[in-house]
Every structure is written in structure tokens, then in C-alpha cells.
Amino acid sequence: MTGLSDSFQRPINYLRISVTDRCNLRCIYCMPPGGVELTSHSDILSYEEIYTIAQAAAELGIDKLRITGGEPLVRLGLPQLIEMLAGIEAISDIALTTNGVLLADYAAELKAAGLKRVNISLDTLKADRFKRITRGQSELRQVLEGIEAAKTAGLEPVKLNMVVMSGINDDELIDFAAKTIDQEWHVRFIELMPVNGDVNNAPRFVAASEMRKRLEPLGELEPCLPSVGNGPAKYFRLPGAKGTIGFITPISEHFCFNCNRMRLTADGNLRPCLLSDYEIDLKTPLRSGVSGEGLKKLFQRAVAEKPLRHKLAEGEVPNGRPFSHVGG
Ligand code: SAM
């Protein structure tokens, strides 16, 4: 049982750490065409500073970390950070969220450093469409190689996150789901959130109920035991399939009442809710010599301020920062 809980008695044991606001892709649902304003390097937390915050968090009851970004693998020396974090006694699980483009180069090193699992964003299985969605110089082939490298390195289960967008990639729902039949693919279909992307994501929204309808030709989805995942996704399996299909429904069925997470931005702010702009600055106190106890008090204050739920349905869209800053 965690020692940390918020003012609604939700246990808080999970910290997502964004290590950079830089990304090697410009996904249409995540960033405007011109990219986003970048934080200067001196304002990004050093690995030592991230370690100090994670250590304080672990002393309070955080036992699970996820490294994200921006694209975490564009930050130099990431395995070194993983190794530092894996050395914190109370931390039992470290995972990474990545677009997979550079993963083939780092998978083995990350595993050796103490990384347990990866989630890889993959929104299409078509090479030309990949270029369009990511507006990038990277290739789909690199992500597919990254997926294989992660499996070979034992970074399992590999979960694949697809943000489903009407008229852009929703015709691939069946293709992704079919992949779970013969291969141990764990695909998660994510509802598009109306933030940060190509001006207005809202018209591209597809509800999970509609996604499920589109999968009906493949057979009945059997619910999986919760042990398949303890995050926000609800998991299912096609009859006889090796892999699973998950649905993440931030819009049609929010999962805030089970939220167990806090977020640390790359520039050192602690953010209790992805979809609320409220943050507490940890970097300034850290750089002014705050004690371990002082840091823990700030962390506890941010946890106490965690809102009960997001207010997207009421039209309250966070506009302070793009997802690539907060860590998605
Ligand atoms: N670069 C890494 C990656 O691509 O996974 C980590 C950062 S990315 C911001 C984290 C997650 O946020 C990804 O799974 C991405 O699909 C998701 N995301 C970004 N914008 C989103 C949006 N508007 N709606 C839903 N998910 C979004």
C-alpha cells in the first residue's frame, strides 16, 4: 500500500518523467505544423536533478516510473538516467514511452540499464501515411525495427499506442487488431484528445464504442483479466489471439477516478493532471538548495492539489503547454 494519496483518497504511486521537450517527429495530432517553442537547455532538468526528485518521490511512496518526452531517446545518455533511477530501492518498475524511431539503437542498452518495458506510438502500418502523420524525416521501417529490437531485448510486454483519427487512420483499425491474432502484439487504441494538434482535433474524434463496432467482423472481443495492464486501458482479446487489444478512453469514459499518477515536466514542474494547467515549480527550489524534506513537502502539496477529474467535456481545454512539453 502506498504511503501517498491525494485529497480524494486515490493512492498515488506513479510518476511520469518527461526528459526533454524535443521530438524527432511532428505528429499532426500532437504538434502544430511549425513545431513548438523549445525550452533552453539550461532550463531542462539535469539527470542528477531528475534523480533527486525521483528519490524524494520514492521515499513518499512512488514505486513506478515512466520516462517520456518529447521523444526521450533524442536526449543523450538516456540509459545512464535509467541506470540511476533503477538504483533507487523503492522503484520496482521503470517503463519508457517512445515513438520507436531510435529504439533499435538503444533497446539492448536500455534493458541492461534496468528498463523493464516500452510503449511505442504507432499510428499507421502504411509507409506513406506514416510520413504524412508524423510530418517527419523518419521512416515506418525504423519503428518496426524498434519494435523487434525491444522484443529481442526482452523489454516486454511491448505495447503499441495508436491514436485513432477519423479520415486519417481509422480505416486501419482492423489491420492493427488482426496483427494481435498471430503475433503477441498488444495494441491500444487511444481516443484523440482535442489539444495541441493541427489546429483542431475535435472533428477527427472516434469514440471507443465506434472503434469496437468496426472490429466486429473479427469476432467477439473477450475481456482480459486486469493483470494484462493496470493503467487506464481496458483490455480484450480476439478469439484465440496471442496478443491483446486495449481501449484508452480519455473522452468517452474518463478514468480519472482511478488516476494514480503525477507528471514531472522536462523543465522541472510537477503537474498533478495532464489535462489541467496547474503545476508546482520544483526546479527553482532545487537549484536554490532545498532540503530533501522541503522537496518532499512540495511534492505532497502538488499531490494534494490533484483535481478530481479533467473538464474536457465541459470545454476546459488546457492551453498552457503542448503535450510534447508535459509528456503525454
Ligand atoms: N515521443 C513519445 C511517443 O511518441 O510516444 C512520447 C511523447 S508522446 C507526447 C506521448 C503520447 O501522447 C503518445 O502515445 C501520443 O500518441 C499521445 N498523444 C499526443 N497527442 C495526443 C492527442 N491529441 N490525443 C491523444 N493522444 C495524444
Residues whose N, C-alpha, C, O or C-beta is under 5 A from the ligand:
A	BS01	SAM	Y29 C30 T68 G69 G70 E71 T97 T98 N99 S121 N161 V163 E191 L192 M193 V195 F323 S324 G327 G328
